[in-house]
Amino acid sequence: MTDDWSSALLTDRYELTMLQGALRSGTAHRKTVFEMFARRLPDARRYGVVGGPGRFLDALERFRFPTPVLDFLSDARVVDEPTLEWLAGYRFTGDVWGYGEGECYFPGSPILVVESTFAEAVLLETIALSIYNHDSAIASAASRMVTAAGGRPLIEMGSRRAHEAAAVAAARAAYIAGFATSSNLEAGRRYGVPTAGTAAHAFVLLHDSERHAFQTQLDALGVGTTLLVDTFDVERAVLTSLELAGPRLGGVRLDSGDLAITASRVRKILDEHGATETRIVVTGDLDEHAIQALAVAPVDGYGVGTALVTGSGAPTASLVYKLVARARETGADAPLEPVAKRSVGKPSKGGRKWGYRRLDGQGVAGGEVVYDYAPQETRDLRPLLRHLVSGGEVIGREPLDTARERHTAAVTELPDTAQQMSRGEPAIPTHFEQRSAM
């Protein structure tokens, strides 16, 4: 990615055609509020996880229309000359608020609020949804897997099952939701995600024997490495690995067969040879349900690929980005009025909103409360919106570990029902509070 790379064309054509129409009608510079939210949780899950704010802020800073981009739009006759002239000077100058990355969300949670002119804000719809829908889907799936693992570490290893750019974003989202490491090196370079990886079956098959392969790996990576022991006969491979490395062998990996039964046999062999600290890591088409089923097996860690990078059956968070308020006149001081669509099955609630989490005396969440005004804060209301962009300047960027810590705290405060893997209602209800109702 070059320094002059632009994110502006990571969008749908109709964002620009709407801009052209609004410029002609004189409504383009009306003050507006757009909000991103989910009408429901995917696959009847108990909670969702916000992923993507950090990547969205990066994309927003690169949302520009340099000459090559304008030339393409002109040659393809996407918009007219007046619109091209306006785009040439595009800079987002508005304000953005959002739930913190790693925060849990529920149906109706206003996880992103964009306040600016229509012209500035409407152009961000596709890029915002593209990033948030992908990253939130991955983070939500990853969080369930972390819960199912019960404190055992997980490795993200889905790069070969995803688009190369999506693989990097997925590794980042999984780390936020509690995965310990990733196999993806670009995620390590770009975002500081810890990386891990040793060898595949090809490495064993390359060598003249399994013993030769194991000895080579031990010589190259040290006795603390993890040996893949299911290329041929598992029990023989474990005995060979112990003969070569001794009881200080770091770990063995199982990738096939009945993982629970095989892990029990391997643990018995390891313990009988004094390798009580040698870890057993299992991989192979795992999802949160398979991980939960292995809870009683002597497994020390999991590697997850396909299920994670595809959202474990929910590859999108089904988030939408809707206009909820607009002014009738131009000008920063023009009053805003609520607007909402009433389409069957796809209604929205008009007006700018503020999200809070209601907590009981023990700090357990009892509900998501969405106000149409900024309420006075109390001890039992935790504010969820952070100011991410002020007057076009990004102010909400934060270290990845901050988002990771936020996620741990957010899940911890949810009621016990949030930990259930079965289909069911959201862990807490969402209440909409209107000023007129107070």
N, C-alpha and C positions, 0 to 999 in steps of 0.2 A: 504494500500500500504506500503510494508516494505522498509527499507532503501536500501536493496540490490536488489530491483525490477529492472528489465531491460526492456526497451522498444524495444529491438532489434528484437524481433520476431513479432512485430506489423507491419508486412511487407509481401510482396508477395515473393514466392519462387524464381521467376525469377530474383529478384534483386541479390540473392546469386549465381545463376547459371551464370548470366552475369559476376559477379565478378570472378568466377572460370575460365571462358573462357578468360577474360582479363588478369588474372594472367598468364595463359599459353601462351598467344600471346605476352606478354611483353608490353601491352598497358595500363595496370591497373594504372600505376603511371604517365600517361600523365596528364598534367594540363588541366582542363576543366572548363566550365561555364554552369551551368544549370539554367533555369529560369522557374518560375511559372507565368502563366497568364491565362486569359479567352479569348477564341476566340469571345465569345458573352455573353451578359447578359441573365440570365435565364428569361423566360416568358416575354421577351420584356420589361424589367423594365428600369427605367431611370438611375439608378446607382446601384453599388454594394458596400458592406461594408466589409472591411478587418477584419476578425475575426480569431484568432488563434495564432498570433505570440508569445504571452506569453506562451501558452501551448506547442507550438513547441519547444521553448527554454528549457522548463522543460524536454520534452521528449528527446531532443538532449543530455542533460547532463546525461541522463540515458541510452543512446544508447551504451550499452556495451555487450560483449559476455562472461559472466562468465561461469564457469565450467558446471553447469546444462544445460545452453543453448547449449553449445558446445556438450555436451553428447547427447542431443536430435538430433541435426543436424547430428551427427555421426551415431547414431542408426538408424535414418530415411534415411541415405545415401543421404542427400540433397546435400552435397558438398564433395570434396575429402580431404585427409589429409593435403596437402599443404595449401588449402584454410582455413581449420580449424585452422591451425597454424597462419595464417595471421590474422584471425578474433580474435584470443585470445588476440592480442595486439591492437585491434582497438580503436583508439581515433580520433575523428574528429579534424583535425589541420588546416582546411581552414578558409575562411572568408564567412560571410553571410551578405547580405544587404536585407532590406525589407521595404515595405510601413509600416508606423506606424499603430498599431492596432487601429481600429475605423476610419481609413482613408477611403475615398470613392475611388472606382476604376472603370475603364471602359474597354471596349474590348482592349486587347493588353497591358494593364498596367503591367509592370514587377514587380509584387507585392512581389516576392521573388527571390533573385539572390544568387546562391551558387557557390563559386569559390574554387576549391580544385582538388585533383586528382580524376580521374574517379572512382577509387576504393572506396574512401571515400564518394564521392558525390552521386553516384548512389544508395547506400544503403539507402539514406534518402528519396527517391522518395515517397514511399508508406506512410510512417509515416507523411511526410509533407502534402501530398494531403489529407490524411484521416482527419487530424486536420483542415486544412484550408478550405476544401470543406464543412465540417459540420458547423464549426463556422461561416464562411462567409455567408452561406445560412441562418442561424438563425439570424445573425446580420442584414443582408439585409432585411429580413422579418420584424424584430423588428423595424428597422428604419422607414419603411413605416407605421407601426402601430403607432409609436410615432408621425409621421407627421399627420396621420389621427386623432389622439386624440386631436391635437391642444392645447397642454399644459396641458391637464388633465392627471393625473398620471395613469400608467399601472402597473399591478401586473403580473409577470410571474408565471403561475401555471400549467405547462404542464408535471410535473414529471411522472405522472401515464400514460402518453401517449407516453413515450419514454423509450429506454433502460436506465437502472439506471445510467450508466456512461455518456451517452449522455445527460441525464436530467441535470446533474451538469454542463456540458459544455454549454448547451443551456441557463441555467440561467445566466451564466457568460457572454455569448455573448449578451444576451438581455439587461443586465445591461449596457454594453458598449454602446449599441445603444440607450440608453435613458430610459429603463424601470426603474421604481422607486424602486421596490422590487421584491423578489421571494419567493415562498412558500418553496423552497428547502433548507433544513437546511445544507446539506453538502456544497452547494455553499456558504452559509454564513460562515461556518467554514473554508473552504479551501481558498476562495477568498475574503472574506469580503463583499459579496453581502448582502445588507440589506434584512431581511426576514420579512414576514407578513403572517397572517393567523388566523382565529378565529374558526369557527365551520361549519360542514356540516349538511345535512338533517338528517343524522343518529343521530346526537346529539339531535335534536328536537324529533325524533321518539322514542328515548330511554326513554324520560321522560313521565310522566303521562299526561301532557298537554303541549301545546305550551307556556303557561304562566309559567309553572314550568321550562321549558327549558330556557326561556329568563331570568327568575330571577336567575337561577343557573349561567348562563353565565355572567350576570352583577355582581353577587357576586364574581365570580372567576376572571374576567378580568377588571372590572371597567366600569363606565358609558361611557367611551370613546370607547368601543368595537363596532363592527359592527354585527348586528343581521340579520340572514337569514330569510326573511319574506314571502317566497313563498312556504312553505311546504304545506299549506292548503289554506286559504283565505288571500290574500295579504292585503286588506284594514283592515280586523279585526286584522291581525298580527301587522300592523303598529300602530293601536290604542292601542293595548296591550303593545307594546314596549314603547310607549310614556307614558302610564299610569304608567309603572314600572320605567322608567328611567328619565322621564321628558324631557324638551326641550334641555337638555345637552347631549342627546344620540349622540354618535359619528357617527354612520352610520347605514344604512340598505343595505342589498344586495338582488338583484333580479337575478334569475338564469334561468328563463323560461318565456314563453309567448311572447307577443308583447312588447318588452322591452321599446320602445319609448312611447307607450300609457300608459303602466303601470307606468313608471317612472314619467310621467306627473301627473297621479292621485296621486301617492305617494307624490310627491313634494307639491301638493296642500294641502294634509292632514297635512304634516309636518309643512308647513308655517302657516296653520290655527291654529295650536297648539303651535306656537311660536318657533318651532324647525327649525329656518331658517338656522342654521349652521350645521344641521345634513346632512351628506353626503349620496348620493345615488350611490352605486357601482353596476355595472352590469357585469355578467359573462354568460357563456353558448355558446360555439362554435363560438366565435367572431373571425373575421379576420379583415384586414385593411378596407375592403369594408363595413362590418357591423359597424365597429367603425365610419367610415366616415358618414354612414347613420344616426348615432345617434348624429351627431354634434349639431343638433338643440334641442335635448331632454335635459331635466334638469338632466344630468348625471354628476357625479363628478369624476368618475374613472372607470377603466375597468380591468377585470381579463381575461387573455388570456392563453389558454392552447394548444389544439391540433394544431391549425393553426400555432402557433409560432414554436413549437418543430419539426414540419414537414416542415418548411420553407415556409409555406403558398402556397403550390403547387409547390415549387421548393426546394426539400430536399437536393440538392447539388448545389454548385456554378459552377460546370462543369469546374473547374480549371484543368490545365495540367502542367506537369513538364517536360521540354524538354531540351535536350543538344543543346546549341546554339553556342558553341565555344570549340575548343580543339587544343592542340599542337600536332605536328607530332613527337616530341621527348620528352623524360622525362627531368626533371629538372625545377626548379622554374623560370628560365629565358627564357625558350623556348617560342617563340612567339605564340600567339593564332591566329587561323584563324576561320572565321565563318563557321558554318555548319547548314543545315536546311533540314527538310523533305518536300517533295512536294506531299504528298498523296492528292488525290482528296477530297476536303471538309475539309481537316485537315492540311493545310500548316502552316509552322512556319517561322519566320524571324530570320535569323542567326545573330550572333554577340552579344556581351555583350551590355546591354542597360541601359540607365539612364532615369528615369521618372520625369517629371516636370508638374506643373499645371500653365497654362498661365492665368494671371489675368488682368482685365482692370483697368482703373484709379479709379474705385469705389470698387475695390477688388472683383469683380464678376468673377467667372471662365468662361473662353471662350473656353478652350480646354485642352486636355491631350496631352502633347508633349513628345514623346519618341525618344531619341537621341541614335545613335550608338557610341557616344563619350560623355565625360563629358563636357558640355558647360560652358562657363563663366556665372556665375549667374548675373541676372539683377533684377531690382525691380519688373518686371512683371512676373517673373518666380519663382514659389515656388518649391523647391526640395522636392521630396516625399520619396526618399530612405534613410533609417537610417542604420547605421552600427550596426548590431546585434551581430555578432560574429567576433572576431579578433584573428587570429592564434589559433583557437579552443577554445578560452575563451569567454564566454558569457559576452557581455558588454552592451547589449541593453534592459535588463529587466527594467520594469517601473511599477509604481503603477497602479492599475486598473482605478482609477479616472483620471489619465492622459490620458488614452485611451478614456475614456468617454468624457472628455473635447475636445480631438482632434476631436472626431466624431461630436460633436455639432458645432465646428468651420468649419469643412469640409462641412457639409450640409448647413450651413449658407451661405457659399460663392458660392454655386451652383446657377444657374439661376432658375427663378420661375418654369420652366417646370419640374424641378426635383421633385416638390411637387405633381405632377399629379398622380393619382392612375390608370388612364387608360393606356392601352398598347400603346407603342410608342417607338421612337428612344431614344438612350442614351441622357441624358441632355446636354452633351458636346461631340464634336467629338474627336477622337484620331488621331493625326498627327505623322507620323514617319519621323524624320529628319536624313538624312545621311550626313556625312562629305563631301562626294563627291558632294553632291547637294548644299553645302553652297557656 
